[in-house]
Amino acid sequence: MVFRRSSFRFLLLGLILCLFTVATSAQTQPLAPRYRLTFIDGGGITPDQCRVRFSVGVNNSGGVPTEAVQLALNSPVGILAAVDVPPVNTGATVVYEVSASLQGIPVGAQLFTLSVQLDGRTYGDTPALQQNLTIPEMPATCVTPARGTFIVVIPFVNIKIDLLNPTTDELAFLSGLVAVVLLILLLPLMILRRLTRRPPAFGGQLPPYATTPPIDPNSEAGVRQGWQMTAQNNLISVTPSPQAMASVKMLTGADGQYLDGWDLTAIRLSQYDQYGRVTRSVTLAHSGVVRALDRLAHNRKLLDMPDLEKRGAQIERRVTPLGRKLAEALGKRITARSAVLPIALDLRLRGEHGEVKIIFQLYRCGNDSRTWGEVQSWEPEMVMITGVIHEMYTYTLHGQTQNESLKDFKRRLPLEISRMLSEFVAPSHAG
């Protein structure tokens, strides 16, 4: 008897615990949102008979929602419109207007349905609203003309695109496809152009002062004319010695700015001997090298840097690749026998008369054999036939020296050419 009473008590206690647990879980489980729809305006046809319109109040009588739903308007031909409904607080009512075109809906009595949906399915147990409307004949002004189609099938990927009505993704795909096709078409043309491209012709135009008749060498103008013939570039190339004389020529703009208004048009490298230039060694630089050096020579931001050491380092860094390319091109023509010949680096320039100047400067070396002082400067007398002025800088580089191997000479050559290009861009002497 005692055993039966104890068992009954334990059974009753367990039943109470189970009921308490169920009640507690029911209290802690949040209520699901419960939407209710109400007609504010039970539907109607707009005055222009082009659209159908409903005003609906959405009320939430359940828990606090955390997700957005859609208020969908359905007709016999399918869903006409869908309005996004953000979470509606408990007890709140929000009014929405749902409107859709009547185009494609049969004339006569038709049933329209409004429902709350989530991911295309009815949300919870929210009852739908239904309304019968009589659809009239649509006026001609309401009918949207049918758009044409032009379907294109992309091979290999089997993608169909309507070129007359493309979507945003299709437009992006077409843009990328056109870019790829253009690249494929242009790449062979670029390769062919590079293989067949010729260096710019150097030309044989003389500077306008070279055609003037000889002047009395004992006169001041005659003395200047004689010095003009020895000025090959903007460098003082004479070995310093007491009272030594040297002449240079500087190409400037009308404002006196170095190389302002002058365009570099061609670069030529060639070896020469006592009989003249060795024809088989003549090498013309490609247009890319010419344009790069011309841009560098007119880079005022770089050339006007106050820190001369930093400016020199920047110029050297930029001309070194150009000097290497020129040395490689000339090196293919140099043989073990011709390596000892000196090398001429010619830079062809062009300017417009009235916009540029040619200035010759005469220097004398001091008794210390280190400093050069300017004696005088002048502009030459010129005979102008056209408005274009042609000039040339010629720099001379040593060939292979007696104690230098051919390998060391070819290693030195690009450094020497780079140094000359640096001097062309920014002369080291005052001038």
C-alpha positions in Angstrom: 0.0 0.0 0.0 2.9 2.3 0.8 4.5 1.6 -2.5 1.3 2.4 -4.4 0.9 5.7 -2.6 4.5 6.7 -3.3 4.2 5.8 -7.0 1.1 7.9 -7.3 2.8 10.9 -5.7 5.8 10.7 -8.0 3.5 10.3 -11.1 1.5 13.4 -10.0 4.7 15.4 -9.4 6.1 14.5 -12.9 2.8 15.5 -14.5 2.9 18.9 -12.8 6.5 19.5 -13.9 5.6 18.6 -17.5 2.7 21.1 -17.5 5.0 23.8 -16.0 7.6 23.2 -18.7 5.0 23.4 -21.5 3.6 26.6 -20.0 7.0 28.2 -19.6 8.0 27.4 -23.2 4.7 28.8 -24.5 5.4 32.0 -22.6 8.9 32.4 -23.8 8.2 31.5 -27.5 7.5 34.8 -29.3 4.2 35.2 -31.1 4.4 35.0 -34.9 3.4 38.2 -36.8 -0.2 38.0 -38.0 -1.1 40.4 -40.8 -4.7 41.5 -41.6 -5.8 43.3 -44.7 -8.5 45.9 -44.9 -9.9 47.7 -47.9 -9.5 51.5 -47.6 -10.7 51.9 -51.1 -12.2 48.7 -52.5 -10.7 49.1 -55.9 -11.6 51.0 -59.0 -10.5 51.9 -62.5 -8.6 55.2 -62.9 -10.4 58.0 -64.8 -8.3 57.5 -67.9 -9.3 53.7 -67.8 -5.6 52.7 -68.0 -5.0 51.3 -64.6 -6.6 49.5 -61.6 -6.0 50.9 -58.1 -6.5 49.6 -54.6 -5.9 51.2 -51.2 -5.3 48.6 -48.5 -4.6 48.9 -44.8 -2.1 46.3 -43.5 -2.5 45.6 -39.7 -0.3 43.4 -37.6 -2.1 41.8 -34.6 0.7 39.3 -33.8 4.3 39.6 -32.6 6.9 42.1 -33.7 8.0 41.1 -37.3 11.7 40.9 -38.3 11.3 40.5 -42.1 9.8 42.4 -45.0 6.9 41.0 -47.0 5.1 41.9 -50.2 1.6 43.0 -50.9 0.8 41.2 -54.1 -2.0 42.1 -56.6 -3.2 39.1 -58.5 -5.5 38.9 -61.5 -6.6 36.2 -64.0 -3.5 36.8 -66.0 -1.1 36.5 -63.1 0.5 38.9 -60.6 0.1 42.5 -61.8 2.1 44.3 -59.1 3.9 43.8 -55.8 4.6 46.4 -53.1 7.3 45.9 -50.5 6.0 46.1 -47.0 8.6 46.7 -44.2 7.9 45.1 -40.8 4.7 46.5 -39.3 4.8 46.9 -35.5 2.2 45.1 -33.4 -1.1 47.0 -33.4 -0.1 49.4 -36.1 -1.9 49.8 -39.5 -0.1 51.0 -42.6 -1.9 52.0 -45.8 -0.5 51.1 -49.2 -1.7 51.8 -52.7 -1.3 49.1 -55.2 -1.7 50.1 -58.9 -1.2 48.2 -62.2 -1.9 48.6 -65.9 -5.0 47.0 -67.3 -3.3 46.1 -70.6 -3.6 42.4 -71.2 -6.5 41.9 -68.8 -9.7 40.6 -70.5 -12.7 42.9 -70.8 -15.6 42.2 -68.4 -16.0 41.0 -64.8 -12.7 40.0 -63.4 -11.6 38.9 -59.9 -8.7 40.6 -58.3 -6.9 39.2 -55.2 -4.7 41.0 -52.7 -2.5 38.9 -50.4 0.6 39.1 -48.2 3.5 37.0 -49.5 7.0 36.1 -48.6 9.3 34.6 -51.2 6.4 34.1 -53.5 4.2 32.2 -51.0 1.3 33.3 -48.8 2.7 34.6 -45.5 1.4 32.7 -42.5 -2.4 32.5 -42.3 -3.1 36.0 -43.5 -6.5 35.9 -45.3 -6.5 37.4 -48.8 -8.8 40.1 -50.0 -10.8 39.6 -53.2 -12.7 42.2 -55.3 -14.7 41.9 -58.5 -14.3 44.7 -61.0 -15.7 45.2 -64.5 -12.9 45.9 -66.9 -13.9 48.3 -69.8 -12.4 48.6 -73.2 -9.0 50.3 -72.9 -8.7 53.6 -74.9 -6.1 53.6 -77.7 -4.0 56.1 -75.8 -3.5 53.6 -73.0 -2.1 50.9 -75.2 1.7 50.7 -75.2 3.0 49.9 -78.7 4.6 46.5 -78.8 8.4 46.7 -78.9 10.3 44.8 -81.5 12.7 42.0 -80.8 16.1 41.1 -82.3 17.3 38.0 -80.6 21.0 37.1 -80.9 22.4 33.8 -79.8 26.0 33.9 -78.5 27.8 30.8 -79.7 29.6 28.4 -77.4 27.9 29.7 -74.3 24.3 29.4 -75.7 23.2 32.8 -74.4 20.2 34.6 -76.0 20.1 38.4 -75.9 17.4 40.7 -77.2 19.4 43.6 -78.6 16.4 45.8 -78.8 15.3 45.2 -75.2 18.5 44.2 -73.3 18.6 44.0 -69.5 21.3 45.6 -67.4 23.2 42.3 -67.0 23.0 41.7 -70.7 24.3 45.2 -71.5 27.3 44.6 -69.2 27.9 41.2 -70.9 27.7 42.8 -74.3 30.1 45.6 -73.4 32.7 43.1 -72.1 32.2 40.9 -75.2 32.8 43.8 -77.5 35.9 44.9 -75.6 37.3 41.3 -75.8 36.6 41.2 -79.6 38.2 44.6 -80.2 41.3 43.5 -78.2 41.5 40.3 -80.3 41.3 42.3 -83.5 43.7 45.0 -82.5 46.4 42.8 -81.0 47.6 41.4 -84.4 47.5 44.9 -85.9 49.6 46.3 -83.1 52.1 43.4 -83.5 52.2 43.9 -87.2 52.6 47.7 -86.8 55.5 47.1 -84.4 57.2 44.7 -86.7 56.9 46.9 -89.8 57.4 50.3 -88.0 60.4 52.3 -89.3 62.4 54.7 -87.3 61.8 58.4 -88.2 64.0 59.6 -91.0 66.9 61.8 -89.8 66.9 64.1 -92.8 69.7 66.2 -94.2 68.4 69.8 -93.5 71.1 72.3 -92.7 70.7 75.0 -90.0 69.9 78.4 -91.5 73.2 80.0 -90.5 75.2 77.3 -92.4 74.2 78.7 -95.8 75.4 82.3 -95.2 78.5 83.3 -97.3 81.9 83.5 -95.6 82.7 86.7 -93.7 86.1 88.3 -93.3 87.8 86.2 -90.7 89.6 89.3 -89.2 86.3 91.0 -88.4 84.3 90.3 -85.3 81.5 88.7 -87.3 84.0 86.6 -89.1 85.6 85.4 -85.8 82.1 84.5 -84.6 81.4 82.6 -87.8 84.5 80.6 -87.3 83.6 79.6 -83.7 80.1 78.6 -84.9 81.6 75.8 -86.9 83.3 74.3 -83.9 80.2 74.4 -81.6 78.6 71.0 -82.1 76.4 70.8 -79.0 75.7 72.4 -75.6 78.8 70.9 -73.9 82.3 72.3 -73.4 84.3 69.4 -74.9 87.7 71.1 -75.0 90.3 69.8 -72.5 90.8 72.4 -69.8 94.1 74.3 -70.0 95.1 77.9 -69.1 93.4 80.4 -71.5 91.9 77.6 -73.6 88.8 78.7 -75.7 85.7 76.7 -76.4 82.3 77.4 -78.0 78.9 75.9 -77.4 75.5 76.4 -78.9 72.3 76.6 -76.9 68.8 76.1 -78.3 66.3 78.2 -76.4 62.8 79.6 -76.8 62.1 83.2 -77.5 62.0 83.8 -73.7 65.4 82.2 -73.3 64.2 79.0 -71.7 66.4 76.1 -72.7 64.8 73.9 -75.5 61.5 75.7 -75.2 59.7 75.5 -78.6 62.2 72.9 -80.0 60.9 69.4 -80.8 63.2 66.4 -81.0 62.4 64.7 -84.3 65.1 62.0 -84.7 68.2 60.3 -83.1 71.1 58.8 -85.0 74.1 56.8 -83.9 77.0 56.1 -86.2 80.7 55.3 -86.2 83.1 57.5 -88.2 86.8 57.5 -89.3 89.0 60.0 -91.1 87.0 59.5 -94.3 83.6 60.3 -92.7 80.7 58.3 -91.3 80.8 54.5 -91.7 77.5 53.9 -93.5 77.0 50.3 -92.3 77.0 51.5 -88.7 74.3 54.1 -89.0 71.5 53.4 -86.5 68.3 55.4 -86.2 66.3 55.3 -82.9 62.7 54.2 -82.9 60.0 56.8 -82.4 59.3 55.6 -78.9 62.8 56.5 -77.7 62.6 59.9 -79.5 59.2 60.8 -78.0 60.3 59.7 -74.5 63.5 61.8 -74.6 61.5 64.8 -76.1 59.0 64.6 -73.2 61.8 64.4 -70.7 63.5 67.5 -72.2 60.3 69.5 -71.8 59.3 68.3 -68.3 59.5 71.6 -66.5 58.3 70.1 -63.2 61.4 67.9 -63.1 63.9 70.4 -64.7 62.9 73.2 -62.3 63.5 71.1 -59.2 65.6 73.2 -56.7 67.5 70.2 -55.4 70.1 69.6 -58.2 71.3 66.3 -56.8 67.8 64.9 -56.7 67.1 66.3 -60.2 70.2 64.7 -61.6 69.2 61.3 -60.1 65.7 61.5 -61.5 67.1 62.4 -65.0 69.6 59.6 -64.9 67.0 57.1 -63.9 64.8 58.1 -66.9 67.5 58.3 -69.6 69.3 55.0 -68.6 66.7 52.8 -70.3 66.8 55.0 -73.4 70.6 54.8 -73.5 70.5 51.0 -73.1 68.1 50.7 -76.1 70.3 52.9 -78.3 73.4 51.0 -77.3 71.8 47.6 -78.0 70.7 48.8 -81.5 74.2 50.2 -82.3 76.0 47.2 -80.7 74.5 44.9 -83.4 76.5 46.7 -86.0 79.8 47.0 -84.1 82.4 44.4 -84.9 85.8 43.6 -83.2 87.5 45.6 -86.0 85.2 48.6 -85.9 84.9 48.9 -82.1 87.9 51.3 -81.9 86.2 54.0 -84.1 84.6 56.9 -82.3 80.8 57.2 -82.2 78.7 60.2 -83.1 75.4 60.7 -81.4 73.2 63.1 -83.4 70.0 64.7 -82.2 67.8 66.4 -84.8 65.6 69.2 -83.6 63.0 71.5 -85.2 61.5 74.8 -84.2 59.3 77.6 -85.7 61.0 80.9 -86.7 60.1 83.6 -84.2 59.4 81.1 -81.4 63.0 79.8 -80.9 66.5 81.1 -80.8 70.0 79.7 -81.5 72.6 81.2 -79.2 76.3 80.7 -79.5 78.5 81.1 -76.4 82.3 81.5 -76.3 84.1 80.4 -73.1 87.7 80.9 -71.9 89.4 78.6 -69.3 91.0 80.2 -66.3 94.6 79.9 -65.3 93.6 77.3 -62.7 92.6 74.9 -65.6 89.3 74.2 -63.8 86.9 77.1 -64.3 85.4 78.3 -67.5 84.1 81.9 -67.9 81.8 83.2 -70.6 83.5 85.7 -73.0 80.6 86.6 -75.2 77.4 85.2 -76.7 75.5 86.0 -79.9 72.8 84.9 -82.3 74.0 83.9 -85.8 73.0 85.6 -89.0 70.5 83.3 -90.8 69.1 82.9 -94.2 65.4 81.8 -93.9 63.6 80.1 -96.8 60.7 78.7 -94.8 59.4 79.3 -91.3 60.9 76.1 -90.0 64.3 76.0 -88.4 66.3 72.8 -88.3 69.2 72.2 -85.9 71.3 69.3 -84.7 73.4 68.5 -81.6 76.3 66.1 -82.2 78.0 64.4 -79.3 81.2 62.3 -79.7 81.8 59.1 -77.7 85.1 57.3 -77.5 85.3 53.9 -79.1 87.2 50.9 -77.6 90.3 52.1 -75.9 93.7 50.3 -76.0 93.4 48.7 -72.5 89.7 48.0 -72.8 88.2 44.6 -73.8 85.3 44.5 -76.3 83.1 43.2 -73.5 84.0 46.1 -71.3 83.5 48.6 -74.1 79.9 47.3 -74.8 79.3 47.5 -71.1 80.5 51.2 -71.0 78.7 52.2 -74.2 75.1 52.5 -72.7 76.5 54.5 -69.7 78.2 56.9 -72.0 75.1 57.4 -74.2 73.0 57.9 -71.1 75.4 60.5 -69.8 75.2 62.4 -73.1 71.4 62.3 -73.1 71.4 63.7 -69.5 73.6 66.5 -70.7 71.2 67.2 -73.6 68.3 67.4 -71.2 70.0 69.5 -68.5 73.4 70.9 -69.4 75.9 70.8 -66.5 77.7 74.1 -67.4 76.2 77.5 -67.0 74.6 78.6 -70.2 
